[in-house]
Amino acid sequence: MGRSAALAPGRAAFRRAFARLLPAAEPALAALASLEDLVERKITEACCPTGWVPGLVLIGDAAHFLGPEAGLGAGLGLGDALALARALEDAAEPDAACREYVRWREPAVPPCQAIGVAGARPPQPGGDSERPPEERWPPR
């Protein structure tokens, strides 16, 4: 066990494991020159300044997209859905429910936006030069 068990298995092992999980992806994986093609992208964050206007309410990524690396989107979206469902259940009319939903959710979103993608520290090819080799991704 020890150190060797903690090391990433490498790109070839990743391709084999991914192809076992999703056999239809095997031709596309085989065609990739390198796995850097999969991680080289820009993540942007987006937030709608107003998530509700009469007749329309935004929830989840439509209201506050933080990027997948932040690991917060699904939780925020589920919290939004639950808060909106409860507000709709309690309100006499939809716009009153939306006002309550916004009042409940406004305090929950800004702390997550403050963490955002920068707080999630997404792995960058070659960007971990100060980390020990066994902690670098992708493995070399």
N, CA, C and O atoms as CSV, one atom per row, in Angstrom:
chain,resi,resn,atom,element,x,y,z
A,1,MET,N,N,0.845,-1.178,0.000
A,1,MET,CA,C,0.000,0.000,0.000
A,1,MET,C,C,0.889,1.239,0.000
A,1,MET,O,O,1.709,1.404,-0.903
A,2,GLY,N,N,0.744,2.104,0.987
A,2,GLY,CA,C,1.594,3.265,1.147
A,2,GLY,C,C,1.534,4.243,-0.004
A,2,GLY,O,O,0.473,4.507,-0.570
A,3,ARG,N,N,2.699,4.776,-0.339
A,3,ARG,CA,C,2.814,5.846,-1.334
A,3,ARG,C,C,2.272,5.432,-2.698
A,3,ARG,O,O,1.546,6.199,-3.330
A,4,SER,N,N,2.614,4.234,-3.160
A,4,SER,CA,C,2.187,3.832,-4.505
A,4,SER,C,C,0.659,3.735,-4.608
A,4,SER,O,O,0.103,3.979,-5.679
A,5,ALA,N,N,-0.021,3.387,-3.521
A,5,ALA,CA,C,-1.483,3.311,-3.549
A,5,ALA,C,C,-2.118,4.687,-3.639
A,5,ALA,O,O,-3.246,4.814,-4.117
A,6,ALA,N,N,-1.413,5.723,-3.187
A,6,ALA,CA,C,-1.960,7.076,-3.202
A,6,ALA,C,C,-1.734,7.792,-4.525
A,6,ALA,O,O,-2.362,8.820,-4.781
A,7,LEU,N,N,-0.853,7.274,-5.367
A,7,LEU,CA,C,-0.554,7.934,-6.638
A,7,LEU,C,C,-1.678,7.723,-7.639
A,7,LEU,O,O,-2.341,6.686,-7.638
A,8,ALA,N,N,-1.885,8.719,-8.494
A,8,ALA,CA,C,-2.858,8.582,-9.573
A,8,ALA,C,C,-2.391,7.464,-10.501
A,8,ALA,O,O,-1.190,7.305,-10.721
A,9,PRO,N,N,-3.331,6.687,-11.049
A,9,PRO,CA,C,-2.945,5.527,-11.852
A,9,PRO,C,C,-2.374,5.862,-13.227
A,9,PRO,O,O,-1.805,4.988,-13.880
A,10,GLY,N,N,-2.512,7.087,-13.673
A,10,GLY,CA,C,-1.973,7.474,-14.979
A,10,GLY,C,C,-3.048,7.581,-16.041
A,10,GLY,O,O,-4.186,7.155,-15.843
A,11,ARG,N,N,-2.669,8.155,-17.167
A,11,ARG,CA,C,-3.628,8.434,-18.240
A,11,ARG,C,C,-4.189,7.173,-18.872
A,11,ARG,O,O,-5.388,7.100,-19.139
A,12,ALA,N,N,-3.352,6.188,-19.114
A,12,ALA,CA,C,-3.833,4.957,-19.758
A,12,ALA,C,C,-4.874,4.269,-18.873
A,12,ALA,O,O,-5.885,3.775,-19.372
A,13,ALA,N,N,-4.629,4.237,-17.571
A,13,ALA,CA,C,-5.596,3.630,-16.654
A,13,ALA,C,C,-6.899,4.434,-16.626
A,13,ALA,O,O,-7.985,3.862,-16.538
A,14,PHE,N,N,-6.783,5.757,-16.701
A,14,PHE,CA,C,-7.977,6.596,-16.745
A,14,PHE,C,C,-8.806,6.268,-17.982
A,14,PHE,O,O,-10.023,6.109,-17.892
A,15,ARG,N,N,-8.150,6.166,-19.140
A,15,ARG,CA,C,-8.876,5.853,-20.377
A,15,ARG,C,C,-9.576,4.502,-20.276
A,15,ARG,O,O,-10.738,4.378,-20.663
A,16,ARG,N,N,-8.873,3.477,-19.754
A,16,ARG,CA,C,-9.474,2.142,-19.634
A,16,ARG,C,C,-10.679,2.177,-18.688
A,16,ARG,O,O,-11.724,1.600,-18.989
A,17,ALA,N,N,-10.532,2.847,-17.554
A,17,ALA,CA,C,-11.625,2.909,-16.580
A,17,ALA,C,C,-12.823,3.663,-17.147
A,17,ALA,O,O,-13.967,3.247,-16.960
A,18,PHE,N,N,-12.565,4.761,-17.834
A,18,PHE,CA,C,-13.654,5.545,-18.416
A,18,PHE,C,C,-14.367,4.728,-19.479
A,18,PHE,O,O,-15.595,4.745,-19.551
A,19,ALA,N,N,-13.608,4.008,-20.312
A,19,ALA,CA,C,-14.208,3.189,-21.366
A,19,ALA,C,C,-15.035,2.038,-20.770
A,19,ALA,O,O,-16.045,1.640,-21.352
A,20,ARG,N,N,-14.615,1.503,-19.618
A,20,ARG,CA,C,-15.423,0.471,-18.961
A,20,ARG,C,C,-16.751,1.043,-18.483
A,20,ARG,O,O,-17.787,0.385,-18.583
A,21,LEU,N,N,-16.723,2.273,-17.961
A,21,LEU,CA,C,-17.953,2.911,-17.475
A,21,LEU,C,C,-18.872,3.332,-18.619
A,21,LEU,O,O,-20.095,3.248,-18.505
A,22,LEU,N,N,-18.273,3.784,-19.723
A,22,LEU,CA,C,-19.050,4.282,-20.853
A,22,LEU,C,C,-18.419,3.758,-22.144
A,22,LEU,O,O,-17.651,4.471,-22.789
A,23,PRO,N,N,-18.736,2.520,-22.527
A,23,PRO,CA,C,-18.097,1.904,-23.698
A,23,PRO,C,C,-18.224,2.723,-24.980
A,23,PRO,O,O,-17.327,2.689,-25.823
A,24,ALA,N,N,-19.313,3.448,-25.136
A,24,ALA,CA,C,-19.499,4.255,-26.351
A,24,ALA,C,C,-18.450,5.356,-26.476
A,24,ALA,O,O,-18.246,5.884,-27.570
A,25,ALA,N,N,-17.785,5.712,-25.386
A,25,ALA,CA,C,-16.777,6.779,-25.413
A,25,ALA,C,C,-15.410,6.281,-25.857
A,25,ALA,O,O,-14.520,7.090,-26.119
A,26,GLU,N,N,-15.223,4.967,-25.948
A,26,GLU,CA,C,-13.898,4.428,-26.249
A,26,GLU,C,C,-13.287,4.969,-27.544
A,26,GLU,O,O,-12.111,5.331,-27.532
A,27,PRO,N,N,-14.023,5.045,-28.667
A,27,PRO,CA,C,-13.404,5.610,-29.886
A,27,PRO,C,C,-12.946,7.061,-29.711
A,27,PRO,O,O,-11.885,7.441,-30.206
A,28,ALA,N,N,-13.737,7.863,-29.015
A,28,ALA,CA,C,-13.358,9.257,-28.799
A,28,ALA,C,C,-12.130,9.351,-27.905
A,28,ALA,O,O,-11.253,10.181,-28.147
A,29,LEU,N,N,-12.054,8.514,-26.877
A,29,LEU,CA,C,-10.885,8.513,-25.998
A,29,LEU,C,C,-9.632,8.087,-26.754
A,29,LEU,O,O,-8.558,8.651,-26.547
A,30,ALA,N,N,-9.768,7.099,-27.625
A,30,ALA,CA,C,-8.621,6.618,-28.391
A,30,ALA,C,C,-8.121,7.688,-29.359
A,30,ALA,O,O,-6.933,7.733,-29.680
A,31,ALA,N,N,-9.026,8.548,-29.822
A,31,ALA,CA,C,-8.643,9.582,-30.783
A,31,ALA,C,C,-7.957,10.773,-30.137
A,31,ALA,O,O,-7.327,11.568,-30.835
A,32,LEU,N,N,-8.062,10.918,-28.821
A,32,LEU,CA,C,-7.433,12.050,-28.144
A,32,LEU,C,C,-5.917,11.936,-28.189
A,32,LEU,O,O,-5.349,10.881,-27.908
A,33,ALA,N,N,-5.280,13.026,-28.543
A,33,ALA,CA,C,-3.820,13.045,-28.525
A,33,ALA,C,C,-3.306,13.053,-27.095
A,33,ALA,O,O,-2.296,12.419,-26.790
A,34,SER,N,N,-4.004,13.775,-26.211
A,34,SER,CA,C,-3.605,13.822,-24.807
A,34,SER,C,C,-4.818,14.179,-23.971
A,34,SER,O,O,-5.801,14.709,-24.488
A,35,LEU,N,N,-4.751,13.891,-22.678
A,35,LEU,CA,C,-5.858,14.229,-21.790
A,35,LEU,C,C,-5.920,15.709,-21.479
A,35,LEU,O,O,-6.924,16.178,-20.945
A,36,GLU,N,N,-4.864,16.468,-21.800
A,36,GLU,CA,C,-4.929,17.914,-21.606
A,36,GLU,C,C,-6.055,18.507,-22.428
A,36,GLU,O,O,-6.598,19.556,-22.084
A,37,ASP,N,N,-6.416,17.820,-23.541
A,37,ASP,CA,C,-7.539,18.298,-24.341
A,37,ASP,C,C,-8.828,18.340,-23.524
A,37,ASP,O,O,-9.726,19.127,-23.820
A,38,LEU,N,N,-8.921,17.498,-22.502
A,38,LEU,CA,C,-10.128,17.433,-21.694
A,38,LEU,C,C,-10.171,18.488,-20.594
A,38,LEU,O,O,-11.260,18.857,-20.155
A,39,VAL,N,N,-9.037,18.981,-20.141
A,39,VAL,CA,C,-9.034,19.908,-19.017
A,39,VAL,C,C,-8.667,21.336,-19.397
A,39,VAL,O,O,-8.741,22.225,-18.548
A,40,GLU,N,N,-8.284,21.580,-20.606
A,40,GLU,CA,C,-7.867,22.916,-21.020
A,40,GLU,C,C,-9.093,23.733,-21.399
A,40,GLU,O,O,-9.603,23.610,-22.513
A,41,ARG,N,N,-9.567,24.564,-20.480
A,41,ARG,CA,C,-10.718,25.414,-20.754
A,41,ARG,C,C,-10.775,26.543,-19.750
A,41,ARG,O,O,-10.139,26.495,-18.697
A,42,LYS,N,N,-11.526,27.533,-20.083
A,42,LYS,CA,C,-11.719,28.672,-19.198
A,42,LYS,C,C,-13.062,28.516,-18.497
A,42,LYS,O,O,-14.070,28.214,-19.137
A,43,ILE,N,N,-13.077,28.717,-17.203
A,43,ILE,CA,C,-14.322,28.674,-16.436
A,43,ILE,C,C,-14.698,30.119,-16.113
A,43,ILE,O,O,-13.890,30.894,-15.601
A,44,THR,N,N,-15.911,30.445,-16.419
A,44,THR,CA,C,-16.393,31.773,-16.066
A,44,THR,C,C,-17.543,31.621,-15.080
A,44,THR,O,O,-18.259,30.619,-15.091
A,45,GLU,N,N,-17.705,32.597,-14.256
A,45,GLU,CA,C,-18.807,32.615,-13.311
A,45,GLU,C,C,-19.822,33.639,-13.804
A,45,GLU,O,O,-19.458,34.656,-14.395
A,46,ALA,N,N,-21.072,33.365,-13.558
A,46,ALA,CA,C,-22.117,34.288,-13.979
A,46,ALA,C,C,-23.170,34.367,-12.892
A,46,ALA,O,O,-23.498,33.370,-12.248
A,47,CYS,N,N,-23.687,35.549,-12.701
A,47,CYS,CA,C,-24.747,35.742,-11.711
A,47,CYS,C,C,-25.746,36.733,-12.274
A,47,CYS,O,O,-25.380,37.791,-12.787
A,48,CYS,N,N,-26.992,36.375,-12.169
A,48,CYS,CA,C,-28.056,37.269,-12.609
A,48,CYS,C,C,-28.360,38.233,-11.470
A,48,CYS,O,O,-28.721,37.789,-10.380
A,49,PRO,N,N,-28.225,39.538,-11.688
A,49,PRO,CA,C,-28.439,40.479,-10.584
A,49,PRO,C,C,-29.857,40.432,-10.019
A,49,PRO,O,O,-30.056,40.698,-8.834
A,50,THR,N,N,-30.838,40.101,-10.845
A,50,THR,CA,C,-32.209,39.973,-10.382
A,50,THR,C,C,-32.708,38.592,-10.771
A,50,THR,O,O,-32.838,38.290,-11.957
A,51,GLY,N,N,-32.988,37.753,-9.782
A,51,GLY,CA,C,-33.447,36.395,-10.071
A,51,GLY,C,C,-34.944,36.265,-10.204
A,51,GLY,O,O,-35.455,35.180,-10.479
A,52,TRP,N,N,-35.658,37.369,-10.010
A,52,TRP,CA,C,-37.111,37.306,-10.088
A,52,TRP,C,C,-37.674,38.618,-10.587
A,52,TRP,O,O,-37.282,39.694,-10.136
A,53,VAL,N,N,-38.595,38.514,-11.519
A,53,VAL,CA,C,-39.458,39.617,-11.950
A,53,VAL,C,C,-40.859,39.017,-12.018
A,53,VAL,O,O,-40.983,37.806,-12.206
A,54,PRO,N,N,-41.898,39.798,-11.874
A,54,PRO,CA,C,-43.244,39.215,-11.909
A,54,PRO,C,C,-43.434,38.318,-13.135
A,54,PRO,O,O,-43.230,38.731,-14.276
A,55,GLY,N,N,-43.829,37.089,-12.857
A,55,GLY,CA,C,-44.067,36.120,-13.922
A,55,GLY,C,C,-42.893,35.233,-14.252
A,55,GLY,O,O,-43.050,34.293,-15.032
A,56,LEU,N,N,-41.697,35.489,-13.686
A,56,LEU,CA,C,-40.521,34.691,-14.010
A,56,LEU,C,C,-39.561,34.647,-12.832
A,56,LEU,O,O,-39.255,35.678,-12.233
A,57,VAL,N,N,-39.084,33.448,-12.500
A,57,VAL,CA,C,-38.075,33.291,-11.462
A,57,VAL,C,C,-36.993,32.351,-11.994
A,57,VAL,O,O,-37.291,31.360,-12.661
A,58,LEU,N,N,-35.738,32.674,-11.691
A,58,LEU,CA,C,-34.624,31.827,-12.086
A,58,LEU,C,C,-34.109,31.077,-10.869
A,58,LEU,O,O,-34.058,31.623,-9.767
A,59,ILE,N,N,-33.729,29.821,-11.075
A,59,ILE,CA,C,-33.132,29.046,-9.989
A,59,ILE,C,C,-31.899,28.328,-10.523
A,59,ILE,O,O,-31.695,28.239,-11.734
A,60,GLY,N,N,-31.087,27.820,-9.616
A,60,GLY,CA,C,-29.923,27.011,-9.982
A,60,GLY,C,C,-28.933,27.774,-10.847
A,60,GLY,O,O,-28.721,28.972,-10.663
A,61,ASP,N,N,-28.319,27.050,-11.811
A,61,ASP,CA,C,-27.305,27.654,-12.670
A,61,ASP,C,C,-27.831,28.816,-13.497
A,61,ASP,O,O,-27.055,29.687,-13.889
A,62,ALA,N,N,-29.124,28.851,-13.772
A,62,ALA,CA,C,-29.685,29.978,-14.519
A,62,ALA,C,C,-29.573,31.269,-13.718
A,62,ALA,O,O,-29.456,32.351,-14.294
A,63,ALA,N,N,-29.608,31.158,-12.402
A,63,ALA,CA,C,-29.539,32.343,-11.552
A,63,ALA,C,C,-28.123,32.653,-11.088
A,63,ALA,O,O,-27.757,33.817,-10.926
A,64,HIS,N,N,-27.324,31.604,-10.874
A,64,HIS,CA,C,-25.974,31.805,-10.331
A,64,HIS,C,C,-25.091,30.624,-10.721
A,64,HIS,O,O,-25.052,29.607,-10.027
A,65,PHE,N,N,-24.388,30.771,-11.834
A,65,PHE,CA,C,-23.508,29.714,-12.332
A,65,PHE,C,C,-22.108,29.934,-11.763
A,65,PHE,O,O,-21.514,30.994,-11.961
A,66,LEU,N,N,-21.586,28.941,-11.062
A,66,LEU,CA,C,-20.274,29.070,-10.443
A,66,LEU,C,C,-19.231,28.179,-11.101
A,66,LEU,O,O,-18.076,28.181,-10.677
A,67,GLY,N,N,-19.600,27.428,-12.112
A,67,GLY,CA,C,-18.662,26.520,-12.756
A,67,GLY,C,C,-18.624,25.188,-12.040
A,67,GLY,O,O,-18.864,25.119,-10.834
A,68,PRO,N,N,-18.326,24.129,-12.773
A,68,PRO,CA,C,-18.363,22.794,-12.159
A,68,PRO,C,C,-17.274,22.562,-11.121
A,68,PRO,O,O,-17.481,21.788,-10.186
A,69,GLU,N,N,-16.117,23.210,-11.259
A,69,GLU,CA,C,-15.027,22.966,-10.318
A,69,GLU,C,C,-15.322,23.484,-8.913
A,69,GLU,O,O,-14.728,23.013,-7.943
A,70,ALA,N,N,-16.222,24.436,-8.798
A,70,ALA,CA,C,-16.547,24.961,-7.478
A,70,ALA,C,C,-17.253,23.914,-6.628
A,70,ALA,O,O,-17.163,23.951,-5.401
A,71,GLY,N,N,-17.956,22.978,-7.266
A,71,GLY,CA,C,-18.645,21.934,-6.527
A,71,GLY,C,C,-19.833,22.436,-5.730
A,71,GLY,O,O,-20.257,21.794,-4.769
A,72,LEU,N,N,-20.369,23.571,-6.120
A,72,LEU,CA,C,-21.458,24.182,-5.358
A,72,LEU,C,C,-22.772,24.244,-6.126
A,72,LEU,O,O,-23.826,24.463,-5.529
A,73,GLY,N,N,-22.724,24.055,-7.428
A,73,GLY,CA,C,-23.898,24.283,-8.262
A,73,GLY,C,C,-25.084,23.399,-7.948
A,73,GLY,O,O,-26.206,23.892,-7.827
A,74,ALA,N,N,-24.859,22.094,-7.814
A,74,ALA,CA,C,-25.977,21.187,-7.549
A,74,ALA,C,C,-26.617,21.503,-6.205
A,74,ALA,O,O,-27.842,21.518,-6.088
A,75,GLY,N,N,-25.797,21.756,-5.194
A,75,GLY,CA,C,-26.334,22.080,-3.878
A,75,GLY,C,C,-27.144,23.361,-3.889
A,75,GLY,O,O,-28.218,23.432,-3.292
A,76,LEU,N,N,-26.621,24.386,-4.578
A,76,LEU,CA,C,-27.377,25.637,-4.670
A,76,LEU,C,C,-28.678,25.428,-5.433
A,76,LEU,O,O,-29.726,25.940,-5.040
A,77,GLY,N,N,-28.606,24.673,-6.525
A,77,GLY,CA,C,-29.808,24.419,-7.324
A,77,GLY,C,C,-30.869,23.666,-6.552
A,77,GLY,O,O,-32.051,23.998,-6.634
A,78,LEU,N,N,-30.457,22.645,-5.793
A,78,LEU,CA,C,-31.418,21.895,-4.987
A,78,LEU,C,C,-31.999,22.764,-3.871
A,78,LEU,O,O,-33.192,22.682,-3.576
A,79,GLY,N,N,-31.166,23.589,-3.255
A,79,GLY,CA,C,-31.662,24.515,-2.235
A,79,GLY,C,C,-32.653,25.502,-2.820
A,79,GLY,O,O,-33.668,25.819,-2.199
A,80,ASP,N,N,-32.351,25.994,-4.037
A,80,ASP,CA,C,-33.279,26.900,-4.719
A,80,ASP,C,C,-34.615,26.206,-4.965
A,80,ASP,O,O,-35.675,26.764,-4.683
A,81,ALA,N,N,-34.552,24.981,-5.496
A,81,ALA,CA,C,-35.779,24.249,-5.819
A,81,ALA,C,C,-36.625,24.005,-4.568
A,81,ALA,O,O,-37.843,24.177,-4.595
A,82,LEU,N,N,-35.983,23.608,-3.487
A,82,LEU,CA,C,-36.711,23.360,-2.243
A,82,LEU,C,C,-37.337,24.650,-1.709
A,82,LEU,O,O,-38.502,24.661,-1.312
A,83,ALA,N,N,-36.566,25.726,-1.699
A,83,ALA,CA,C,-37.094,27.003,-1.195
A,83,ALA,C,C,-38.260,27.482,-2.053
A,83,ALA,O,O,-39.256,27.974,-1.522
A,84,LEU,N,N,-38.148,27.345,-3.367
A,84,LEU,CA,C,-39.240,27.782,-4.240
A,84,LEU,C,C,-40.469,26.894,-4.047
A,84,LEU,O,O,-41.593,27.396,-4.016
A,85,ALA,N,N,-40.268,25.587,-3.916
A,85,ALA,CA,C,-41.403,24.682,-3.708
A,85,ALA,C,C,-42.126,25.014,-2.409
A,85,ALA,O,O,-43.356,25.045,-2.372
A,86,ARG,N,N,-41.375,25.259,-1.356
A,86,ARG,CA,C,-42.013,25.597,-0.071
A,86,ARG,C,C,-42.722,26.948,-0.143
A,86,ARG,O,O,-43.806,27.119,0.415
A,87,ALA,N,N,-42.107,27.899,-0.830
A,87,ALA,CA,C,-42.749,29.211,-0.968
A,87,ALA,C,C,-44.039,29.093,-1.772
A,87,ALA,O,O,-45.039,29.724,-1.431
A,88,LEU,N,N,-44.026,28.291,-2.833
A,88,LEU,CA,C,-45.238,28.099,-3.635
A,88,LEU,C,C,-46.325,27.395,-2.831
A,88,LEU,O,O,-47.512,27.688,-2.976
A,89,GLU,N,N,-45.905,26.474,-1.991
A,89,GLU,CA,C,-46.848,25.740,-1.155
A,89,GLU,C,C,-47.564,26.664,-0.165
A,89,GLU,O,O,-48.750,26.485,0.112
A,90,ASP,N,N,-46.838,27.648,0.362
A,90,ASP,CA,C,-47.373,28.522,1.407
A,90,ASP,C,C,-48.059,29.784,0.881
A,90,ASP,O,O,-48.845,30.402,1.598
A,91,ALA,N,N,-47.771,30.167,-0.353
A,91,ALA,CA,C,-48.233,31.470,-0.846
A,91,ALA,C,C,-49.618,31.375,-1.489
A,91,ALA,O,O,-50.036,30.329,-1.986
A,92,ALA,N,N,-50.298,32.503,-1.454
A,92,ALA,CA,C,-51.619,32.587,-2.068
A,92,ALA,C,C,-51.526,32.764,-3.586
A,92,ALA,O,O,-52.420,32.344,-4.320
A,93,GLU,N,N,-50.455,33.378,-4.043
A,93,GLU,CA,C,-50.295,33.593,-5.490
A,93,GLU,C,C,-48.813,33.485,-5.864
A,93,GLU,O,O,-47.953,33.706,-5.010
A,94,PRO,N,N,-48.496,33.149,-7.117
A,94,PRO,CA,C,-47.123,32.850,-7.526
A,94,PRO,C,C,-46.121,33.979,-7.284
A,94,PRO,O,O,-45.004,33.713,-6.838
A,95,ASP,N,N,-46.486,35.216,-7.562
A,95,ASP,CA,C,-45.525,36.301,-7.371
A,95,ASP,C,C,-45.178,36.501,-5.898
A,95,ASP,O,O,-44.044,36.850,-5.572
A,96,ALA,N,N,-46.141,36.282,-5.010
A,96,ALA,CA,C,-45.848,36.356,-3.575
A,96,ALA,C,C,-44.880,35.244,-3.192
A,96,ALA,O,O,-43.987,35.452,-2.371
A,97,ALA,N,N,-45.052,34.073,-3.778
A,97,ALA,CA,C,-44.129,32.956,-3.530
A,97,ALA,C,C,-42.730,33.304,-4.009
A,97,ALA,O,O,-41.747,33.003,-3.332
A,98,CYS,N,N,-42.636,33.930,-5.160
A,98,CYS,CA,C,-41.323,34.298,-5.697
A,98,CYS,C,C,-40.635,35.340,-4.818
A,98,CYS,O,O,-39.423,35.285,-4.607
A,99,ARG,N,N,-41.414,36.283,-4.312
A,99,ARG,CA,C,-40.828,37.269,-3.398
A,99,ARG,C,C,-40.263,36.578,-2.147
A,99,ARG,O,O,-39.162,36.899,-1.699
A,100,GLU,N,N,-41.020,35.634,-1.596
A,100,GLU,CA,C,-40.548,34.894,-0.422
A,100,GLU,C,C,-39.326,34.053,-0.757
A,100,GLU,O,O,-38.374,33.999,0.022
A,101,TYR,N,N,-39.347,33.398,-1.908
A,101,TYR,CA,C,-38.208,32.587,-2.344
A,101,TYR,C,C,-36.937,33.445,-2.399
A,101,TYR,O,O,-35.893,33.049,-1.879
A,102,VAL,N,N,-37.030,34.601,-3.022
A,102,VAL,CA,C,-35.868,35.487,-3.136
A,102,VAL,C,C,-35.415,35.943,-1.747
A,102,VAL,O,O,-34.215,35.997,-1.478
A,103,ARG,N,N,-36.338,36.262,-0.885
A,103,ARG,CA,C,-35.991,36.698,0.480
A,103,ARG,C,C,-35.249,35.582,1.227
A,103,ARG,O,O,-34.305,35.862,1.966
A,104,TRP,N,N,-35.663,34.330,1.044
A,104,TRP,CA,C,-35.014,33.198,1.715
A,104,TRP,C,C,-33.647,32.889,1.128
A,104,TRP,O,O,-32.711,32.568,1.860
A,105,ARG,N,N,-33.530,32.986,-0.199
A,105,ARG,CA,C,-32.304,32.531,-0.860
A,105,ARG,C,C,-31.223,33.600,-0.958
A,105,ARG,O,O,-30.042,33.267,-1.056
A,106,GLU,N,N,-31.596,34.864,-0.933
A,106,GLU,CA,C,-30.579,35.917,-1.078
A,106,GLU,C,C,-29.427,35.785,-0.085
A,106,GLU,O,O,-28.284,36.002,-0.487
A,107,PRO,N,N,-29.647,35.446,1.172
A,107,PRO,CA,C,-28.504,35.314,2.087
A,107,PRO,C,C,-27.642,34.068,1.818
A,107,PRO,O,O,-26.478,34.038,2.217
A,108,ALA,N,N,-28.184,33.056,1.158
A,108,ALA,CA,C,-27.451,31.798,0.966
A,108,ALA,C,C,-26.472,31.842,-0.194
A,108,ALA,O,O,-25.459,31.143,-0.157
A,109,VAL,N,N,-26.731,32.622,-1.201
A,109,VAL,CA,C,-25.933,32.578,-2.426
A,109,VAL,C,C,-24.615,33.359,-2.345
A,109,VAL,O,O,-23.596,32.825,-2.783
A,110,PRO,N,N,-24.569,34.585,-1.817
A,110,PRO,CA,C,-23.309,35.345,-1.830
A,110,PRO,C,C,-22.099,34.645,-1.197
A,110,PRO,O,O,-20.998,34.777,-1.733
A,111,PRO,N,N,-22.244,33.908,-0.085
A,111,PRO,CA,C,-21.054,33.218,0.428
A,111,PRO,C,C,-20.500,32.190,-0.553
A,111,PRO,O,O,-19.286,32.023,-0.664
A,112,CYS,N,N,-21.382,31.511,-1.258
A,112,CYS,CA,C,-20.926,30.542,-2.262
A,112,CYS,C,C,-20.254,31.249,-3.430
A,112,CYS,O,O,-19.250,30.768,-3.956
A,113,GLN,N,N,-20.802,32.387,-3.839
A,113,GLN,CA,C,-20.184,33.146,-4.913
A,113,GLN,C,C,-18.820,33.680,-4.485
A,113,GLN,O,O,-17.913,33.793,-5.310
A,114,ALA,N,N,-18.670,34.008,-3.214
A,114,ALA,CA,C,-17.381,34.498,-2.725
A,114,ALA,C,C,-16.315,33.412,-2.814
A,114,ALA,O,O,-15.154,33.700,-3.104
A,115,ILE,N,N,-16.711,32.158,-2.564
A,115,ILE,CA,C,-15.776,31.038,-2.710
A,115,ILE,C,C,-15.508,30.811,-4.188
A,115,ILE,O,O,-14.359,30.815,-4.630
A,116,GLY,N,N,-16.577,30.614,-4.947
A,116,GLY,CA,C,-16.512,30.466,-6.397
A,116,GLY,C,C,-15.438,29.515,-6.890
A,116,GLY,O,O,-14.932,28.672,-6.149
A,117,VAL,N,N,-15.111,29.671,-8.146
A,117,VAL,CA,C,-14.118,28.822,-8.793
A,117,VAL,C,C,-12.739,29.038,-8.192
A,117,VAL,O,O,-11.976,28.083,-8.045
A,118,ALA,N,N,-12.407,30.270,-7.844
A,118,ALA,CA,C,-11.075,30.529,-7.295
A,118,ALA,C,C,-10.865,29.762,-6.001
A,118,ALA,O,O,-9.760,29.289,-5.737
A,119,GLY,N,N,-11.898,29.632,-5.197
A,119,GLY,CA,C,-11.783,28.895,-3.953
A,119,GLY,C,C,-11.711,27.403,-4.148
A,119,GLY,O,O,-11.204,26.684,-3.287
A,120,ALA,N,N,-12.215,26.925,-5.275
A,120,ALA,CA,C,-12.190,25.497,-5.548
A,120,ALA,C,C,-10.821,25.035,-6.046
A,120,ALA,O,O,-10.518,23.842,-6.016
A,121,ARG,N,N,-10.005,25.964,-6.497
A,121,ARG,CA,C,-8.661,25.685,-6.986
A,121,ARG,C,C,-8.628,24.538,-7.993
A,121,ARG,O,O,-8.077,23.475,-7.704
A,122,PRO,N,N,-9.226,24.750,-9.198
A,122,PRO,CA,C,-9.251,23.675,-10.188
A,122,PRO,C,C,-7.836,23.306,-10.639
A,122,PRO,O,O,-6.967,24.175,-10.722
A,123,PRO,N,N,-7.602,22.039,-10.926
A,123,PRO,CA,C,-6.278,21.626,-11.384
A,123,PRO,C,C,-5.958,22.221,-12.748
A,123,PRO,O,O,-6.828,22.296,-13.616
A,124,GLN,N,N,-4.743,22.633,-12.933
A,124,GLN,CA,C,-4.297,23.189,-14.199
A,124,GLN,C,C,-3.087,22.399,-14.690
A,124,GLN,O,O,-2.151,22.172,-13.923
A,125,PRO,N,N,-3.090,21.977,-15.955
A,125,PRO,CA,C,-1.929,21.256,-16.465
A,125,PRO,C,C,-0.656,22.073,-16.262
A,125,PRO,O,O,-0.567,23.214,-16.716
A,126,GLY,N,N,0.318,21.494,-15.587
A,126,GLY,CA,C,1.590,22.166,-15.351
A,126,GLY,C,C,1.530,23.258,-14.315
A,126,GLY,O,O,2.542,23.912,-14.065
A,127,GLY,N,N,0.373,23.486,-13.692
A,127,GLY,CA,C,0.230,24.590,-12.754
A,127,GLY,C,C,0.529,24.237,-11.316
A,127,GLY,O,O,0.385,25.086,-10.436
A,128,ASP,N,N,0.938,23.016,-11.050
A,128,ASP,CA,C,1.175,22.573,-9.682
A,128,ASP,C,C,2.651,22.322,-9.422
A,128,ASP,O,O,2.995,21.377,-8.712
A,129,SER,N,N,3.529,23.143,-9.978
A,129,SER,CA,C,4.962,22.867,-9.900
A,129,SER,C,C,5.503,22.841,-8.483
A,129,SER,O,O,6.505,22.176,-8.221
A,130,GLU,N,N,4.856,23.560,-7.552
A,130,GLU,CA,C,5.374,23.551,-6.187
A,130,GLU,C,C,4.851,22.378,-5.358
A,130,GLU,O,O,5.314,22.179,-4.235
A,131,ARG,N,N,3.912,21.606,-5.870
A,131,ARG,CA,C,3.375,20.457,-5.144
A,131,ARG,C,C,4.272,19.241,-5.345
A,131,ARG,O,O,4.972,19.147,-6.353
A,132,PRO,N,N,4.255,18.305,-4.389
A,132,PRO,CA,C,5.019,17.069,-4.580
A,132,PRO,C,C,4.491,16.312,-5.800
A,132,PRO,O,O,3.302,16.402,-6.106
A,133,PRO,N,N,5.339,15.579,-6.492
A,133,PRO,CA,C,4.915,14.890,-7.731
A,133,PRO,C,C,3.673,14.019,-7.559
A,133,PRO,O,O,2.844,13.946,-8.467
A,134,GLU,N,N,3.532,13.363,-6.416
A,134,GLU,CA,C,2.380,12.472,-6.230
A,134,GLU,C,C,1.061,13.217,-6.077
A,134,GLU,O,O,-0.001,12.598,-6.143
A,135,GLU,N,N,1.103,14.543,-5.871
A,135,GLU,CA,C,-0.114,15.336,-5.736
A,135,GLU,C,C,-0.444,16.122,-7.013
A,135,GLU,O,O,-1.430,16.858,-7.031
A,136,ARG,N,N,0.333,15.989,-8.047
A,136,ARG,CA,C,0.113,16.775,-9.263
A,136,ARG,C,C,-0.886,16.087,-10.192
A,136,ARG,O,O,-0.924,14.862,-10.308
A,137,TRP,N,N,-1.672,16.903,-10.832
A,137,TRP,CA,C,-2.598,16.411,-11.849
A,137,TRP,C,C,-2.504,17.284,-13.069
A,137,TRP,O,O,-2.453,18.506,-12.930
A,138,PRO,N,N,-2.479,16.728,-14.246
A,138,PRO,CA,C,-2.465,15.288,-14.527
A,138,PRO,C,C,-1.115,14.674,-14.192
A,138,PRO,O,O,-0.101,15.373,-14.173
A,139,PRO,N,N,-1.096,13.361,-13.927
A,139,PRO,CA,C,0.187,12.706,-13.604
A,139,PRO,C,C,1.136,12.777,-14.789
A,139,PRO,O,O,0.704,12.828,-15.940
A,140,ARG,N,N,2.425,12.778,-14.502
A,140,ARG,CA,C,3.418,12.861,-15.587
A,140,ARG,C,C,4.181,11.563,-15.694
A,140,ARG,O,O,5.060,11.433,-16.546
